[in-house]
Amino acid sequence: MSEPIRASNGGIMGQTETTISSGFWQMYQRLVNEKVLPYQWRALNDEIEGAPKSHSIENFRVAAGMSNSEYQGMVFQDSDLAKWIEAVGHTLRYAKKQSASPSESVKQLETRVRETVQIVTAAQQPDGYLNTYFTVKEPDRRWTNLRDAHELYCAGHMIEAAISVFEATGDRKLLDAMVRFADHIDATFGGEQGKKPGYPGHQEIELALVKLYRLTGEKRFLTLAHYFIDERGRSPNYFEIEANEPQYRPIWDFDDGNHSYRQAHAPVREQSDAVGHSVRAMYQYIAMADLALETGDTSLREACERLWDSTTRRRMYVTGGIGSSRHGEAFTADFDLPNDTVYAESCAAIGLFILSNRMAALAGDARYPDVGERAMYNGVISGLSLDGTAYFYVNPLDVHPEVCDSSGTYEHVKYRRQPWYGCACCPPNIARIIASLGDYTCRTSGSTLYIDHFYAGAVRAEPAGGPIRLRLEGDYPWNGDLTFTVDEAHGTESTIAIRVPGWCSEAQLSVNGDATEIGTLTRGGYAHLRRVWSAGDRVRLVLPMPVRVIEADPRVRADFGRVSIRRGPLVYCLESVDNGRDLHTATLSSDPKFEVEHRPDLLGGVTVITAAGYTFDRTKATSSGELYRAVSESTHLSPCELTFVPYFAWSNREEGEMVVWVRQEGR
């Protein structure tokens, strides 16, 4: 294997190195470091009392001959450990940037990940193959069921884990093992005679191979990723061919009949609607965008744009959640976005966030990170409790505990985060995206440094013309007053392009205290500031954050006649702990008189919105006992003060109802 060509930020946005040193996201990264990853280590070792067993690490021990147990768990159980390893790698990398003397928690994580790598690599087979399910349970059925078996999916996640650990520590042990595995996969699949003309039922390997290519410079990995994408959905369909092979045995009963569940219903360049399993779709679209970036393939880019529009303009929740149906964890029809039976898997929102990053690089338009910001602040971190020990797999927008407990229709909807899951894809995925968040904040293109997301910290970038180092300060997302100070500049002309969020209509910009007409500088949603930068130059961006009342497209049946509340990037909700029962009756006044207050002692420190409104008063309800009755002049609603909290923080206090969309007086 050749020496890696780089070790930062995935390679697609030029050289940028980001540190998050304080504020909102530093709080979350510290939580991942100190609480989430140690807790998940215990979960992966089956040490959390009362939680479903993972079996993930034990399965690797069995495959490595270190244990006499049997394989247990899902066929894709390896991926949970891979995502945890990747999250640790990102945590170590950023911790080492911030301090030459790592904390005890960081030292312990590094020790654990090295021990884990020893177990994982010991399970690798002589030909490079690595998958504990097939090594232990069905060694004669390797690669015989690409539709269901998740072999390539697990391989992709372990490749990403290996890259993360290498970039953090310089240790090549897992990386070299995964290059051997990638070579084995390359020797097995492709269009050449003697190879399988297949592709994965669950996408992931494609984007991992592109990432491996960027690290190593080995073109064969890019070629293989391109093959998997190009072959998908072609006729005759591989999954139909595979099903007629003598060794084939189905693992899952689910089959939609036309392969759209796995996005294999048509060649990817002909796909226009976001369909099927939402996580699989996101990983496919990310890989398509990656390949378009690497090769300049305009047909892939155009397909990505169509699929992005389908996803975000017609099939996305206000929280950035996607995948409205429990059946297949899938997209359904345009504008079908029920709030109470919603799926909106945490992994899907993570996929949308990553995709937004790739689309921004492809198109240079701020509308993509606008959606990424929506997903990250709402649909992603809502999946993690504030203490780092409980998770949502499904992220509902309307919850009534009594109904969830009594109706099978709502079996997937929880009103209390869970300590772990038998299918635990989301918990370590949340950890890895928070740990790697700095990789998505900034990027370069030519002589331009783009600031896509706001955080408190620093970025060192190398746009064409020379390096530049910026210090970013502010209390975002609670406050929109942001400053960008140049700490180092090369003395040549370059551009700093700062995203002006689409939710802000009255942004103000100044450079070294001189006000600038932001409209004349804004292109594609970014304020482009071009000059010869000097150390000490200071840019100030002020984003006013009034409370906004949002309505949905009238074709969204679940939200017709209702509104949601948003401030800055945050979506807000009502909880019964603040507002009492019967939140389905909560009605915002036609003149709500919003009050905004930051409460440092509530939910880890959040900004709360209060407003005039009405709720159902049971004492004034008719006592006729009739379920249905003639319309009365009395509405049974009483004036009250409604208290809205950020959606991401719901279900961190007592159990109860929650609702995002509420009625408004006069609508």
Beta strands, then each sheet from edge to edge (+ up, - down):
strand 1: 16-22
strand 2: 398-399
strand 3: 442-445
strand 4: 448-451
strand 5: 456-461
strand 6: 468-473
strand 7: 481-489
strand 8: 493-499
strand 9: 508-511
strand 10: 514-516
strand 11: 522-523
strand 12: 526-532
strand 13: 538-542
strand 14: 547-550
strand 15: 562-567
strand 16: 570-575
strand 17: 587-588
strand 18: 595-599
strand 19: 606-616
strand 20: 637-646
strand 21: 658-659
strand 22: 662-664
sheet 1: 1+ 5- 6+ 7- 13+ 9- 10+
sheet 2: 2+ 21- 16+ 15- 14+
sheet 3: 2+ 21- 16+ 20- 19+ 17- 22-
sheet 4: 2+ 21- 16+ 20- 19+ 18-
sheet 5: 3+ 4- 8- 12+ 11-
end
